[in-house]
């Protein structure tokens, strides 16, 4: 626990990140590929979906690298060159060999002609939505020192995007561990600004537009003293 940002999983496992992972939703599958590699690398649920996302992302990158390639040209030799620049930017990344093995296992396309047909038929929008939901349901985002950037304030910010998930025990356990190695005075638990609306979410919107969760007694988890938070038994 030496970093300031984490993805905290429902089962209590936590994974340090330099920047939190989000899905891009722009058709490039860049953010989705990063989420997929993180899911596989962290041994999280949804491996099959993650591999399909990665194989589709590799296909998109190859199609852009070789737009005029003949239909009978084999795709596999172009995968590593196509993804290398983007791949190097990812914090949780698989090896080239692992990526090629995923491509072979998925068996979606082998030649450029098959790739073009695959990209014409695959539902990229559905892949984007499903991987984003998978990531947001299984993980919440944690940052020390600020909501989106760490400025050194002794406060933990927890951002939740899931629907119908109780995070109380998981967050409490994480806080108890984290405060042993880092000075923590306050905690804020809020809805991530990029998260979809949760009709049953027990949160209120502040004047600043921050959607802050509240305890059963109505107290807001907004800059709450850490001792007060740990003494509460409210489900969240």
KEKE-3310 file (N, C-alpha, C; in steps of 0.2 Angstrom, whole numbers, plus 5000, padded with zeros to 4 digits):
npx = (5004:5008:5005:4994:4982:4969:4961:4948:4942:4926:4929:4938:4951:4964:4971:4984:4985:4991:4983:4965:4956:4946:4932:4933:4923:4923:4924:4937:4941:4951:4951:4943:4951:4962:4955:4951:4963:4967:4957:4960:4973:4972:4965:4951:4933:4925:4933:4932:4924:4933:4944:4938:4935:4949:4954:4946:4950:4963:4961:4955:4966:4975:4968:4969:4982:4985:4977:4976:4979:4980:4966:4970:4981:4990:4985:4991:5005:5005:5000:5007:5016:5005:4999:5009:5013:5002:5000:5011:5007:4999:4996:4993:4997:4997:5009:5017:5016:5006:4995:4995:4992:4979:4972:4973:4966:4953:4949:4943:4946:4958:4964:4966:4955:4945:4946:4941:4928:4924:4925:4915:4904:4904:4898:4903:4898:4891:4901:4909:4899:4897:4910:4913:4902:4905:4918:4914:4905:4912:4922:4927:4933:4947:4955:4968:4970:4964:4950:4950:4964:4979:4983:4988:4980:4974:4964:4953:4945:4932:4925:4910:4903:4894:4879:4867:4876:4883:4895:4900:4907:4918:4925:4927:4936:4947:4950:4954:4965:4973:4975:4984:4996:4996:4992:4976:4963:4950:4935:4927:4913:4907:4896:4903:4907:4906:4898:4883:4866:4859:4844:4840:4850:4857:4860:4864:4864:4876:4878:4889:4888:4892:4889:4885:4885:4875:4873:4863:4857:4856:4867:4879:4892:4903:4918:4919:4925:4937:4937:4924:4918:4922:4917:4903:4890:4883:4875:4881)
npy = (4994:5007:5016:5029:5027:5016:5001:4994:4978:4968:4957:4961:4962:4973:4984:4993:5008:5020:5028:5028:5016:5018:5015:5019:5020:5025:5018:5015:5005:5006:5010:5000:4989:4991:4989:4976:4969:4972:4965:4952:4951:4953:4942:4942:4941:4937:4933:4927:4937:4948:4943:4942:4956:4960:4953:4959:4972:4971:4967:4978:4987:4981:4982:4996:4998:4990:4994:4992:4979:4963:4951:4938:4938:4934:4937:4937:4940:4953:4958:4961:4972:4981:4984:4989:5002:5008:4998:4999:5010:5005:5001:4989:4976:4963:4950:4950:4937:4932:4939:4935:4922:4923:4929:4918:4908:4914:4913:4920:4927:4925:4928:4943:4946:4938:4945:4958:4955:4950:4962:4969:4963:4961:4966:4980:4990:4983:4976:4986:4991:4980:4976:4988:4988:4976:4979:4990:4985:4976:4982:4996:5013:5020:5033:5042:5058:5066:5069:5066:5068:5066:5076:5077:5079:5072:5062:5049:5045:5037:5031:5025:5015:5005:4995:4990:4983:4980:4988:4990:4982:4979:4991:4996:4986:4989:5002:5001:4994:5002:5014:5010:5012:5025:5041:5045:5055:5058:5053:5051:5045:5042:5044:5039:5051:5047:5037:5028:5033:5027:5022:5017:5021:5026:5041:5058:5074:5086:5104:5107:5097:5084:5068:5061:5047:5041:5037:5025:5032:5044:5052:5060:5053:5062:5070:5064:5061:5049:5041:5042:5036:5023:5019:5017:5006:5006:4999:5000)
npz = (5000:4995:4985:4980:4973:4969:4963:4971:4974:4976:4984:4993:4989:4982:4970:4965:4956:4944:4937:4937:4929:4915:4903:4886:4876:4863:4851:4848:4857:4866:4880:4884:4881:4890:4902:4901:4900:4913:4921:4917:4921:4935:4939:4939:4939:4923:4912:4900:4892:4893:4885:4873:4870:4870:4858:4849:4849:4846:4832:4827:4828:4820:4807:4805:4804:4793:4781:4767:4765:4757:4756:4759:4767:4782:4798:4811:4812:4812:4823:4835:4831:4828:4840:4849:4852:4859:4868:4877:4885:4894:4911:4918:4909:4898:4892:4875:4870:4878:4873:4859:4861:4866:4855:4846:4854:4854:4841:4831:4819:4805:4793:4784:4776:4783:4795:4791:4789:4801:4809:4803:4808:4822:4837:4843:4851:4861:4867:4873:4882:4890:4896:4903:4912:4919:4925:4933:4941:4949:4955:4965:4965:4973:4980:4988:4996:4987:4976:4962:4959:4968:4981:4993:5005:5020:5017:5012:4997:4990:4976:4969:4956:4954:4954:4966:4974:4990:4998:5011:5021:5013:5010:5023:5028:5020:5023:5037:5035:5027:5035:5043:5037:5032:5035:5039:5040:5036:5027:5011:5003:4987:4973:4957:4945:4932:4932:4928:4932:4948:4952:4965:4973:4988:4990:4990:4981:4981:4983:4975:4965:4968:4971:4985:4996:5009:5026:5036:5046:5040:5040:5030:5020:5019:5019:5032:5048:5051:5062:5066:5055:5056:5067:5064:5059:5048:5033:5016)
capx = (5000:5012:5002:4988:4976:4968:4954:4946:4937:4921:4931:4943:4958:4965:4976:4987:4985:4993:4977:4960:4954:4939:4931:4933:4917:4923:4925:4943:4942:4957:4950:4941:4956:4965:4950:4951:4969:4967:4953:4963:4979:4970:4961:4944:4928:4923:4939:4930:4922:4939:4947:4934:4937:4956:4954:4943:4954:4969:4959:4954:4973:4978:4965:4971:4989:4986:4971:4976:4982:4976:4962:4973:4986:4989:4984:4995:5012:5004:4996:5012:5017:4999:4997:5014:5013:4996:5001:5016:5004:4995:4999:4992:4997:4999:5015:5015:5015:4999:4990:4994:4988:4972:4970:4972:4961:4947:4947:4938:4948:4965:4966:4963:4948:4941:4946:4936:4921:4923:4924:4908:4898:4904:4894:4908:4895:4889:4907:4910:4895:4898:4916:4912:4898:4909:4923:4911:4901:4916:4927:4926:4939:4949:4961:4970:4973:4959:4945:4953:4971:4981:4986:4991:4976:4974:4957:4951:4939:4929:4920:4907:4899:4890:4872:4865:4882:4885:4902:4902:4912:4924:4928:4929:4942:4952:4951:4957:4972:4976:4976:4990:5002:4995:4988:4969:4958:4943:4933:4921:4911:4902:4895:4908:4904:4905:4894:4876:4861:4857:4838:4839:4856:4856:4865:4862:4868:4878:4878:4895:4886:4895:4883:4887:4881:4873:4872:4856:4854:4855:4873:4883:4899:4906:4923:4918:4931:4938:4935:4917:4916:4924:4912:4897:4888:4878:4876:4882)
capy = (5000:5013:5021:5033:5026:5008:4998:4989:4973:4966:4952:4964:4963:4979:4984:5000:5010:5026:5032:5024:5013:5019:5013:5025:5021:5029:5014:5012:5000:5007:5010:4994:4984:4992:4986:4969:4967:4972:4960:4946:4951:4952:4935:4944:4937:4939:4932:4926:4943:4952:4940:4944:4963:4961:4951:4964:4978:4969:4967:4986:4990:4978:4985:5002:4997:4987:4995:4990:4972:4958:4947:4931:4940:4931:4943:4936:4943:4961:4960:4964:4979:4985:4986:4990:5009:5009:4993:5002:5015:5002:4999:4981:4973:4956:4950:4949:4930:4931:4942:4931:4916:4925:4929:4911:4905:4916:4910:4925:4928:4923:4932:4950:4945:4936:4951:4963:4952:4950:4969:4972:4960:4961:4972:4984:4994:4979:4974:4992:4992:4974:4976:4993:4986:4971:4983:4995:4981:4972:4987:5003:5017:5023:5038:5046:5064:5070:5065:5063:5069:5066:5083:5076:5079:5065:5060:5044:5046:5031:5032:5019:5015:4999:4995:4984:4980:4982:4989:4992:4978:4979:4997:4996:4982:4992:5008:4998:4992:5008:5019:5008:5014:5031:5045:5046:5059:5059:5049:5053:5040:5046:5041:5042:5056:5044:5031:5029:5034:5022:5024:5015:5023:5030:5046:5065:5078:5092:5110:5106:5092:5078:5063:5058:5042:5043:5031:5024:5037:5051:5056:5060:5051:5068:5073:5061:5059:5042:5037:5041:5031:5016:5017:5016:5000:5006:4996:5004)
capz = (5000:4995:4980:4982:4970:4969:4961:4976:4972:4980:4989:4997:4985:4980:4965:4964:4949:4943:4935:4937:4922:4913:4896:4882:4873:4857:4846:4847:4862:4870:4887:4886:4881:4896:4907:4900:4903:4921:4923:4917:4926:4942:4940:4941:4935:4916:4908:4893:4889:4892:4880:4867:4870:4868:4852:4844:4850:4841:4826:4825:4827:4813:4802:4804:4802:4786:4778:4760:4764:4753:4760:4761:4771:4788:4803:4817:4812:4812:4829:4840:4829:4828:4847:4853:4855:4864:4874:4881:4889:4899:4917:4919:4902:4896:4887:4868:4869:4880:4868:4853:4863:4867:4848:4844:4857:4852:4834:4827:4812:4804:4788:4783:4774:4789:4800:4789:4790:4809:4811:4800:4811:4829:4841:4847:4857:4866:4870:4877:4888:4895:4899:4907:4918:4923:4929:4938:4946:4953:4958:4966:4964:4979:4980:4994:4995:4983:4973:4956:4959:4975:4983:5000:5010:5023:5016:5007:4993:4987:4971:4967:4950:4954:4956:4970:4978:4996:4999:5017:5024:5009:5011:5030:5029:5017:5027:5043:5033:5024:5040:5047:5034:5029:5040:5036:5045:5034:5021:5007:4998:4983:4966:4952:4940:4925:4933:4927:4938:4951:4955:4972:4976:4994:4990:4989:4977:4985:4978:4970:4960:4970:4973:4991:4999:5016:5031:5037:5050:5036:5040:5024:5020:5016:5024:5038:5052:5050:5068:5066:5050:5058:5073:5062:5057:5042:5027:5011)
cpx = (5004:5010:4996:4981:4975:4961:4953:4940:4932:4924:4936:4950:4958:4971:4978:4987:4988:4987:4971:4958:4947:4938:4930:4926:4917:4924:4932:4945:4948:4956:4947:4946:4960:4961:4951:4957:4970:4963:4956:4969:4978:4966:4954:4939:4927:4929:4937:4928:4928:4943:4944:4935:4944:4957:4951:4947:4960:4967:4958:4961:4976:4975:4967:4978:4990:4979:4970:4978:4977:4972:4965:4979:4985:4989:4990:5001:5011:5002:5001:5014:5011:4998:5002:5014:5008:4997:5006:5013:5000:4999:4999:4992:5000:5005:5012:5013:5008:4994:4989:4990:4981:4969:4968:4966:4954:4944:4942:4940:4956:4968:4963:4956:4943:4941:4941:4929:4919:4921:4917:4902:4898:4901:4899:4904:4893:4896:4909:4906:4896:4904:4916:4908:4902:4914:4920:4907:4906:4921:4924:4933:4941:4955:4962:4973:4969:4955:4947:4961:4973:4985:4989:4986:4975:4966:4957:4945:4938:4924:4917:4903:4894:4883:4870:4870:4883:4892:4905:4908:4919:4928:4930:4935:4948:4954:4956:4964:4976:4979:4982:4997:5002:4991:4982:4965:4951:4941:4927:4919:4905:4901:4900:4904:4903:4900:4887:4872:4860:4850:4837:4845:4854:4861:4861:4867:4870:4878:4884:4894:4889:4889:4886:4883:4880:4872:4864:4853:4854:4862:4877:4890:4903:4911:4922:4924:4931:4936:4927:4914:4917:4919:4905:4896:4883:4880:4877:4882)
cpy = (5006:5018:5024:5031:5018:5007:4993:4985:4971:4962:4955:4965:4970:4980:4991:5002:5018:5031:5027:5022:5015:5016:5019:5026:5025:5025:5011:5006:5001:5007:5003:4988:4985:4988:4979:4966:4967:4967:4953:4945:4950:4946:4937:4940:4940:4938:4931:4933:4948:4949:4942:4952:4964:4959:4956:4970:4977:4969:4974:4989:4988:4981:4992:5002:4995:4988:4992:4983:4968:4953:4941:4932:4937:4937:4943:4939:4951:4963:4964:4971:4984:4988:4989:4997:5010:5004:4996:5007:5012:5000:4991:4978:4966:4956:4949:4942:4929:4934:4938:4925:4917:4926:4922:4907:4907:4914:4914:4926:4926:4927:4939:4950:4943:4942:4956:4961:4952:4957:4972:4969:4960:4967:4975:4987:4989:4977:4980:4992:4986:4974:4982:4991:4981:4974:4987:4991:4978:4976:4993:5007:5021:5028:5041:5053:5069:5066:5062:5064:5069:5072:5083:5077:5072:5063:5054:5045:5039:5033:5025:5020:5009:5000:4989:4980:4984:4982:4990:4989:4978:4985:4998:4992:4986:4998:5006:4996:4998:5013:5017:5010:5021:5035:5047:5049:5059:5054:5052:5047:5043:5042:5044:5046:5053:5038:5033:5030:5027:5024:5022:5017:5028:5036:5053:5069:5085:5098:5110:5101:5085:5074:5059:5053:5044:5036:5030:5029:5044:5054:5055:5057:5056:5071:5070:5059:5052:5038:5037:5036:5024:5014:5015:5009:5000:5002:5001:5001)
cpz = (5000:4990:4983:4978:4969:4966:4967:4974:4978:4986:4993:4994:4982:4975:4964:4957:4949:4941:4935:4930:4921:4905:4892:4879:4866:4851:4845:4852:4866:4877:4889:4886:4888:4902:4907:4902:4910:4924:4923:4921:4933:4944:4942:4937:4928:4911:4901:4889:4888:4886:4873:4865:4867:4860:4847:4844:4845:4834:4823:4824:4821:4807:4800:4802:4795:4782:4771:4759:4761:4758:4763:4765:4778:4793:4809:4817:4812:4819:4834:4837:4829:4835:4851:4856:4860:4870:4879:4886:4895:4905:4919:4912:4902:4892:4880:4867:4872:4876:4862:4855:4864:4860:4846:4847:4855:4845:4831:4820:4812:4798:4788:4781:4779:4794:4798:4790:4797:4811:4809:4804:4819:4832:4845:4853:4862:4870:4875:4883:4893:4899:4904:4913:4922:4927:4934:4943:4951:4957:4959:4966:4971:4977:4986:4992:4990:4979:4966:4955:4967:4977:4990:5006:5013:5023:5011:5003:4989:4982:4968:4961:4949:4956:4960:4973:4984:4997:5006:5020:5020:5010:5018:5031:5026:5021:5033:5041:5031:5030:5044:5044:5031:5034:5036:5042:5043:5028:5018:5003:4994:4976:4961:4947:4934:4926:4931:4933:4941:4955:4962:4976:4982:4994:4988:4985:4981:4980:4973:4965:4962:4973:4979:4994:5006:5020:5032:5042:5047:5036:5033:5025:5016:5021:5031:5042:5052:5056:5068:5061:5053:5064:5071:5059:5051:5036:5021:5004)
residu = (UNK:UNK:UNK:UNK:UNK:UNK:UNK:UNK:UNK:UNK:UNK:UNK:UNK:UNK:UNK:UNK:UNK:UNK:UNK:UNK:UNK:UNK:UNK:UNK:UNK:UNK:UNK:UNK:UNK:UNK:UNK:UNK:UNK:UNK:UNK:UNK:UNK:UNK:UNK:UNK:UNK:UNK:UNK:UNK:UNK:UNK:UNK:UNK:UNK:UNK:UNK:UNK:UNK:UNK:UNK:UNK:UNK:UNK:UNK:UNK:UNK:UNK:UNK:UNK:UNK:UNK:UNK:UNK:UNK:UNK:UNK:UNK:UNK:UNK:UNK:UNK:UNK:UNK:UNK:UNK:UNK:UNK:UNK:UNK:UNK:UNK:UNK:UNK:UNK:UNK:UNK:UNK:UNK:UNK:UNK:UNK:UNK:UNK:UNK:UNK:UNK:UNK:UNK:UNK:UNK:UNK:UNK:UNK:UNK:UNK:UNK:UNK:UNK:UNK:UNK:UNK:UNK:UNK:UNK:UNK:UNK:UNK:UNK:UNK:UNK:UNK:UNK:UNK:UNK:UNK:UNK:UNK:UNK:UNK:UNK:UNK:UNK:UNK:UNK:UNK:UNK:UNK:UNK:UNK:UNK:UNK:UNK:UNK:UNK:UNK:UNK:UNK:UNK:UNK:UNK:UNK:UNK:UNK:UNK:UNK:UNK:UNK:UNK:UNK:UNK:UNK:UNK:UNK:UNK:UNK:UNK:UNK:UNK:UNK:UNK:UNK:UNK:UNK:UNK:UNK:UNK:UNK:UNK:UNK:UNK:UNK:UNK:UNK:UNK:UNK:UNK:UNK:UNK:UNK:UNK:UNK:UNK:UNK:UNK:UNK:UNK:UNK:UNK:UNK:UNK:UNK:UNK:UNK:UNK:UNK:UNK:UNK:UNK:UNK:UNK:UNK:UNK:UNK:UNK:UNK:UNK:UNK:UNK:UNK:UNK:UNK:UNK:UNK:UNK:UNK:UNK:UNK:UNK:UNK:UNK:UNK)
# end
